[in-house]
């Protein structure tokens, strides 16, 4: 099957634990959280074979396909954010440390008040953290 992009809205958009549970559920199925919005929704990418199980998750109110118009205003910034979030998740899964810098910190200032991003811990086996 194919990896697709989905909009997932939790039953309780103020429940950060519920969003974390959904994110973990998707990660176990080798999917990625592309973005978490300030209104509690998640944009994720995962194999379409798992859509029914995500829709049936106890914390999910809605899950359906979403398409990004590559020519829309802000599409480039969203793709960069998606790529950064996937890179962080890959590094976390593989025990590596992604490259960081001033650009990552500057990116966070672009989001609306109340934005609650999901964070992925990255192990630093060298003890440089």
N, C-alpha and C positions, 0 to 999 in steps of 0.2 A: 504494500500500500504506500501512500505518499504522505509526506509531512505537509501539513496545512497550518494556516494561522487562524486562531479562534479568539473570540471575545467571550470571556467568562465573567459572569456577575454572581458574586456570593449572595446567599440568602440574607446575610446581615453585612452591609457594606462598611460598618464600623468595627467589625470583628477581625482584628489583625491576626488572631490565632487561626480563625477559619481560613483566611487567605494563605497563611503559612501552610496549613494542612492541604489546601488545594495545590499549592506550589510543590509540596513534597510528593503528593500523589502523581503529579505530572512528571516530576523528575525521576521517580521510580520507573516510569514508562519511557524513559530516555527523551523526554520532551524538555522544552525550555520556556522560562518566563521571559517574554520579550519586554514587557513593561507592566507596571502596576500603577493605576491611576489614583488621583486624589479622591475620587468618588468610590473607591473600593474595587473597581473592576480590574481584571487582569487580561492582558493580551498574551497569548501563549502560542507556541508552535509545537505540535506533536503529531505522531502518526494518526491518520484519520481512523484507523481501526479502534482507537481508544476513545473516540468521541462519545459513544453511548455510555461508557463507564464513567467518564468525566461528568456527563449530564446527570448520571444517577448518584453522584457523590453527595453525601449528606449536607455539605456546606454550599452546594451550587444551586442557584436559582435558575440560571440560564447559561447555556454554552452553545455558540453557533459560529459559523464561519465568518471571517472578516477578510476584506481585501484592501490593501493599501494602494491608492492611486499614486504611481510614482511621479506624476507631474503636479500633484497637489502642493500647495504651500506647506512647508514644514516637513514634507516627505523625506527629504535628505536628512534632516535632523533626527527624525524618528528612526530611520534605517541605521544611523550612527548609534543611537541609543540602544536599539535592538542588538546590534553587533557587540557593543560594549557589554551588555548584560549577558549575552551568550558566552562571550569570552570569559567573564567572571565565573559563570557557572561551570564552564569546561575546566577552568583552572582549579576550581574548588573540587570538582569530581576527580581530577587527576592529581591532586595534591601539589600543584604548581602555584607559582605566584605570578599574576599577570602584571604587565607593565602599568605603572601608575604615573601620574604627572599632574601638572597644573591644569591641563585641559579637562581632566576628569572632574576636578573640583569646580572649575568654571561652568561645566555643564549643569551641575546641580542647581545653580542660581537661576536657571531658565524655567523652572517648574512653578506651578501656581502654589499659593499658600495652602497648607494642609496636605501637600503631596507626601505620601507615605511609601517610599520605595521599599521593595523587598531587598534585603541585603544577603549576600552570599559570603559566608566566612571562607577565607582562604588560609590553608595551613602554610606556615612558613617554617619548614623543617630546618632551615639554617639558623633559626633563632634571631633573625634580623627584623623583629617586628615590634 
